[in-house]
């Protein structure tokens, strides 16, 4: 979904789930792609910045609320959420967890004040 944050410091609902049936662990990185700089001039400097990263989420884990990594000003941020998949702990065994691919989707992050 499209996460909403009250402000740049408080947690917002991100609802990132790695379903139990998934074979892979993954990380999520959210990067600002574009902002309406006329409507939100204070938001302009954040274009191109990564504003949120999760740790490695194993199958069966869920993140409901998370704080932004950057104290964003009020605005609507067009973002790219990149999901990078890794072998799960279970499949990796004693070996390091290896990257197996990535997919990205467009989302809008709202910071209300």
Secondary structure, DSSP 4 states (H G I P E B T S, - for coil): ---EESSSSS-EEEEEEE-TT-SEEEEEEEEEEEE-TTT-GGGGGGTT-EEEE---B-TTEEEEEE--SS-PPSEEEEEEEEEEEEE-HHHHTTSPPPEEEEEEEEEEEEE--
